[in-house]
Amino acid sequence: MRSTGPEIVRGWRHWQIRRSAPSCRSRLLEERRGRFESARDGLRLELDALRGCATAELLRRAWQAEHEGRDLFEQLRAELAAECEVALGDVRDAAGSLEDAVRRANRGSLATDGRKSLDRAFDPLGRQRLVRLSLEALRSAKAEPGARAEAERIAELARQSPAAARLVLFAYTSELVPHPLDGLRSYEDLALRFEHLGSRDKEPATLERALVDAADLVEFGIRRAGERLVQSGLRLRSVLLRDAVPLALRKHPLRVEFRRVLATLGERSGCPECQREVFAVPLYRLRGLDDLHASACPRCGHLVRSYFLPRGKDVQSVLNTAFLDLELLTEWTFRMGADSVSMQLLPVQLERMTVGQLKRRFWTDVLERHGVPVPLRSVRLLQARRALPDRRKLADLDRQELVVSFGDKAKVSVADALETVKHRIRTRFRPDAAGAGG
């Protein structure tokens, strides 16, 4: 029997489907393999980060101490108790600094109509990271007696000779960063910052006079010398002094000076928003899943510039803990499922911003930047499982940890959005991913 026209057409279509089925399955398997490989690479990166974090270091030291027959945590408790006793001695001085700041602010408010912000001169209940404090206690436990004596001497400089104390802190900062700091690259750069900090002193000292007075502590000379590169700048006169500075920084007056020194390490630039010359403060615009660096005006909070890849490690990357501890910055963490991303804000930004403005910044830098199809109106920020109102001032929040949630109209879940962001970050600089992410 001869086949009819419709039967021939159906047979032809069936043959085409059977012929194309293996290639379709192969393509689907390739796509699935690509997704699994991307997830595997992400897990490897997370594992490497966990192995290198402070908690893992503390765990390794605990195992080593147990192997040597010591109780590491008992040692840490004793060191932290001793540190608390030392810190209590600074309460009177810190309270006096706070009262002085209040009096200055009150005098200023009588002369102007504008609202002025107060710096927090002392916060005895400030949130601290236990692991970091424990590692600091371990380092102090290993300090030589000579370093402790030098620490007392350096701490006293903040009272008797602030200019010499600043030189020590500038030199200490220079030695912490492996490459020459842009702000301290030349003698003129150092003089500019030194004279700016000394402008409020009763008897301002020149950099030259301070170098002579503190010659037994610091010197301006050759910091590093290699086969191809020689670096000049400030340096401490001995390794003992470098070990002594972290111990001395427990004293409140020296911490105040260190805060002022750190605030001048950024580049000197004009702010297009407030039209003033400032030392821009380096910060993390994004940190965690992605590291987006920025520099901001300390007066108005305007972001002067942003960049993904700094030259080596920039100032704030190396000194991030100090920037946070001394409250030059605050860090806000957004929990997205199993991971989190953080943003850092200046005090002036914290005072002015609302939850709604912070949410918009999160949406712009994390979701919109990486092409996640979630509208701003569907994003909610939670604390204690309750959505925070957009009008709420950030300064009124007790905690800086937020949970991200999406409304019913969102096309993706938070977990799916997180995977999309991580994938776009990992493939950002691949040639075959040029069109992904935005």
C-alpha positions in Angstrom: 0.0 0.0 0.0 1.4 3.4 -1.0 1.8 6.0 1.8 -0.4 9.1 1.7 0.9 12.7 1.8 0.1 13.3 5.5 1.8 10.0 6.5 4.9 11.0 4.6 5.0 14.4 6.3 4.6 12.8 9.7 7.3 10.3 9.0 9.7 13.0 7.9 9.0 15.1 11.0 9.5 12.0 13.2 12.8 11.3 11.5 14.0 14.9 12.0 13.1 14.8 15.7 15.0 11.5 16.2 17.9 12.9 14.3 18.1 16.1 16.4 17.4 14.5 19.8 21.0 13.5 20.5 22.3 17.0 19.7 19.7 18.6 22.0 20.5 16.2 24.8 24.2 16.9 24.3 23.6 20.7 24.4 21.6 20.4 27.6 24.2 18.2 29.2 26.9 20.8 28.3 24.9 23.6 29.9 24.4 21.5 33.0 28.1 20.7 33.2 28.9 24.4 32.8 26.6 25.3 35.7 28.1 22.6 37.9 31.7 23.7 37.0 30.8 27.3 37.9 29.3 26.1 41.3 32.4 24.0 41.9 34.8 26.9 41.2 32.7 29.0 43.6 32.9 26.4 46.4 36.7 26.2 45.9 37.0 30.0 46.3 34.8 29.9 49.4 36.9 27.0 50.9 40.1 28.9 50.3 38.7 32.0 52.0 37.6 30.0 55.0 41.0 28.4 55.3 42.6 31.8 55.4 40.2 33.6 57.7 41.0 34.6 61.3 38.7 31.9 62.8 40.7 29.2 61.0 43.9 30.6 62.3 42.6 30.6 65.8 41.5 27.0 65.4 44.9 26.0 64.1 46.5 27.6 67.1 44.1 25.9 69.5 45.1 22.5 68.0 48.8 23.4 68.3 48.4 24.4 71.9 46.5 21.2 72.7 49.3 19.2 71.1 51.8 21.1 73.3 49.8 20.5 76.4 48.6 24.1 76.9 45.1 25.5 77.3 45.0 28.2 74.7 41.6 29.6 75.6 42.6 29.9 79.3 45.6 31.9 78.2 43.4 34.1 76.0 41.0 34.7 78.9 43.9 35.9 81.1 45.3 38.1 78.4 41.9 39.7 77.7 41.3 40.2 81.4 44.6 42.0 81.7 43.7 44.1 78.6 40.4 45.1 80.2 42.2 46.3 83.3 44.5 48.4 81.2 41.6 49.9 79.2 39.7 50.8 82.4 42.6 53.1 83.2 41.7 55.2 80.1 38.1 55.7 81.1 38.7 59.1 82.9 40.7 60.5 80.0 38.3 59.3 77.4 35.3 60.7 79.3 37.2 64.0 79.6 37.8 64.0 75.8 34.1 63.4 75.2 33.1 66.3 77.5 35.6 68.6 75.6 34.1 67.5 72.3 30.6 68.3 73.6 31.7 71.7 74.9 33.3 72.6 71.5 30.1 71.4 69.7 27.9 73.4 71.9 30.0 76.6 71.4 29.8 75.9 67.6 26.0 75.4 67.7 25.5 78.8 69.4 27.4 80.5 66.5 25.7 78.7 63.6 22.2 77.5 62.7 23.4 74.3 61.1 23.4 70.9 62.8 26.8 69.5 63.7 27.6 65.9 64.3 29.5 64.7 67.4 32.4 62.2 67.1 32.0 59.3 69.5 35.1 59.9 71.7 34.6 56.7 73.8 32.4 53.7 73.5 33.0 51.2 76.3 30.2 48.9 75.0 31.2 49.0 71.3 30.8 45.7 69.4 34.1 43.9 69.0 35.2 40.8 67.1 36.1 38.1 69.6 38.4 36.2 67.3 40.4 39.3 66.3 40.7 40.3 70.0 41.9 36.8 70.8 44.6 36.9 68.1 45.7 40.3 69.4 46.0 38.9 72.9 48.2 36.1 71.5 50.5 38.6 69.8 50.8 40.6 73.0 51.5 37.5 75.1 54.5 36.9 72.9 55.8 40.5 73.1 59.2 41.0 74.6 59.5 43.0 77.9 61.5 45.6 76.0 58.5 46.1 73.6 56.2 46.7 76.5 58.5 49.3 77.9 58.7 51.0 74.5 54.9 50.9 74.3 54.5 52.9 77.5 57.0 55.4 76.2 55.1 55.8 72.8 51.8 56.1 74.6 53.1 58.9 76.7 54.2 60.8 73.6 50.5 61.4 72.8 50.3 63.6 75.9 53.7 65.2 75.9 54.6 65.5 72.2 51.7 64.8 69.8 53.9 65.7 66.8 56.4 63.0 67.7 53.5 60.5 68.3 52.1 61.3 64.8 55.5 60.6 63.2 55.7 57.2 64.9 52.2 56.4 63.7 53.0 57.5 60.1 56.1 55.3 60.1 54.2 52.4 61.6 51.5 52.7 58.9 54.1 52.9 56.2 55.7 49.6 57.4 52.4 47.8 57.5 51.7 48.4 53.8 54.0 46.4 51.4 54.1 49.1 48.7 54.8 52.9 49.0 51.6 54.7 50.0 50.6 57.4 47.6 49.9 59.8 50.5 53.4 59.2 51.9 55.4 58.6 48.7 57.4 61.8 49.0 58.7 64.2 51.7 56.2 66.8 50.4 53.3 64.4 50.7 54.3 63.6 54.3 54.8 67.3 55.1 51.3 68.2 53.7 49.6 65.7 56.0 51.8 66.4 59.0 51.2 70.1 58.9 47.5 69.6 58.4 47.3 67.5 61.6 49.4 70.0 63.5 47.3 73.0 62.6 45.2 72.5 65.7 48.1 72.3 68.1 48.8 75.1 70.5 52.4 75.3 69.2 52.5 73.7 65.7 55.8 72.0 65.0 57.3 71.7 61.5 58.1 68.3 60.1 61.8 69.1 60.2 61.7 69.9 64.0 59.6 66.8 64.7 62.1 64.6 62.9 64.9 66.0 65.0 63.0 65.7 68.3 62.0 62.0 67.5 65.3 61.0 65.9 65.7 58.0 68.3 62.3 56.7 67.2 61.9 57.4 63.5 63.9 58.5 60.5 63.4 59.6 57.0 65.6 57.3 54.9 65.7 54.1 52.8 62.8 51.9 53.7 63.4 49.0 51.2 66.1 48.4 48.7 65.9 45.7 46.0 67.8 44.9 42.8 65.6 47.1 40.7 63.7 49.3 43.2 64.6 51.5 46.1 61.9 53.0 48.4 62.5 56.0 50.6 60.3 57.3 53.4 59.6 57.2 57.1 60.7 54.1 59.0 61.0 53.1 62.6 64.5 52.8 64.1 64.1 49.3 65.4 62.0 46.1 65.1 61.2 46.5 68.8 59.3 49.7 68.1 57.2 48.0 65.5 56.2 45.4 68.1 55.5 48.1 70.6 53.1 50.3 68.6 50.2 47.8 68.7 50.5 47.6 72.5 50.7 51.4 72.8 47.5 51.8 70.7 45.5 50.4 73.6 45.9 53.8 75.2 43.1 56.2 74.3 45.1 59.3 73.6 47.3 57.5 71.0 44.2 55.9 69.5 42.8 59.4 68.9 46.0 60.4 67.1 46.0 57.2 65.0 42.4 58.0 64.0 43.5 61.4 62.8 46.5 60.0 61.0 44.5 57.3 59.1 42.0 60.0 58.0 44.7 61.8 56.0 46.2 58.8 54.2 43.8 59.1 51.2 44.6 61.1 48.1 44.2 64.9 48.3 41.5 65.9 45.8 38.8 68.4 45.2 35.3 67.2 46.0 32.9 68.1 43.1 29.9 68.1 45.5 31.0 70.4 48.4 33.7 72.2 46.3 36.5 71.7 48.9 40.0 70.2 49.0 39.9 67.1 51.2 41.8 64.0 52.0 39.4 61.4 50.5 38.8 58.4 52.7 39.3 55.0 51.1 36.6 52.4 51.8 34.9 49.3 50.5 31.9 50.2 48.4 31.2 46.5 48.3 33.0 43.7 50.2 32.4 40.0 50.5 31.1 38.5 47.3 32.9 41.2 45.4 35.4 43.8 46.4 34.6 47.2 44.9 36.9 49.9 46.3 36.1 53.6 46.5 37.2 56.9 48.0 34.7 59.4 49.5 34.7 62.9 50.8 34.7 63.0 54.6 32.7 66.2 54.7 29.7 65.3 52.5 30.1 61.6 51.8 30.2 62.0 48.0 32.0 59.1 46.3 34.9 60.7 44.5 35.8 57.5 42.5 35.3 53.7 42.5 37.6 51.0 41.2 37.8 47.2 41.2 41.5 46.5 41.0 43.7 48.8 43.2 47.5 48.8 42.7 48.5 45.9 44.9 46.7 46.3 48.2 45.6 49.9 48.9 45.6 51.5 52.3 42.2 50.6 53.4 42.5 47.0 52.4 45.5 46.5 54.7 44.2 48.7 57.6 40.5 47.7 57.3 40.3 46.6 60.9 41.8 49.8 62.2 39.4 51.9 60.1 36.4 50.0 61.6 37.7 49.9 65.2 38.4 53.7 65.2 35.0 54.4 63.7 36.3 56.1 60.6 33.9 53.8 58.9 30.9 51.6 59.7 30.2 48.3 57.9 26.7 47.2 57.0 26.2 43.5 56.2 23.4 42.2 53.9 22.6 38.5 54.4 21.5 36.8 51.2 20.7 33.1 52.0 24.0 31.4 52.8 26.3 34.3 52.0 26.5 38.0 52.7 27.9 41.2 51.2 28.9 44.3 53.0 29.1 48.1 52.4 31.0 50.7 54.3 29.8 54.1 55.2 31.4 57.3 56.5 30.1 58.9 59.7 28.5 61.7 57.7 26.7 59.2 55.4 25.5 57.2 58.4 24.0 60.4 60.0 22.1 61.4 56.8 21.0 58.1 55.3 17.8 56.2 55.7 17.0 52.5 55.3 15.4 53.3 52.0 18.5 55.0 50.7 20.7 52.2 51.8 18.4 49.7 50.1 18.6 51.6 46.9 22.4 51.5 47.1 22.3 47.7 47.7 19.9 47.2 44.8 22.1 49.4 42.4 25.5 47.9 43.3 24.5 44.3 43.8 21.3 43.4 41.9 21.0 45.9 39.1 24.8 45.9 38.4 24.7 42.1 37.9 21.5 41.9 35.9 19.3 40.3 38.6 15.6 40.9 37.4 14.3 42.2 40.8 12.7 45.7 40.9 13.6 48.0 43.8 10.1 48.0 45.2 10.3 44.2 45.7 13.4 44.4 47.9 13.0 44.4 51.7 15.5 44.7 54.5 14.7 42.8 57.6 15.9 42.7 61.2 14.4 40.3 63.7 12.2 38.9 60.8 10.5 42.3 60.5 10.8 44.6 57.5 12.4 47.9 58.3 10.5 51.0 57.2 12.3 53.0 54.4 12.1 56.3 56.5 14.0 54.8 59.4 17.3 56.5 60.0 20.4 54.2 59.9 21.8 56.0 63.0 18.7 54.8 65.0 19.4 51.1 64.3 21.1 49.1 67.0 22.6 46.5 64.7 24.3 46.7 61.4 23.3 43.3 60.1 20.4 43.1 57.7 18.6 40.3 56.0 17.5 40.6 52.3 14.1 39.5 51.3 12.1 39.7 48.1 8.4 40.4 47.7 5.9 38.1 45.9 6.2 39.9 42.6 9.9 39.2 42.3 10.7 36.8 39.4 13.6 35.0 41.3 14.3 33.9 44.9 17.0 35.4 47.0 19.0 32.1 46.6 18.7 32.2 42.8 19.7 35.9 42.8 22.8 35.1 45.0 23.9 32.4 42.5 23.4 34.8 39.6 25.5 37.5 41.3 28.3 35.0 42.2 28.4 33.6 38.6 28.6 37.1 37.1 31.4 38.1 39.5 33.4 35.0 38.6 33.0 35.4 34.9 33.4 39.2 34.8 36.8 39.3 33.1 36.3 36.2 30.8 36.2 37.1 27.1 33.2 34.8 26.5 31.2 36.6 29.3 31.5 40.1 27.9 27.7 40.5 27.5 26.8 39.1 30.9 26.0 41.1 34.0 26.1 44.7 32.9 
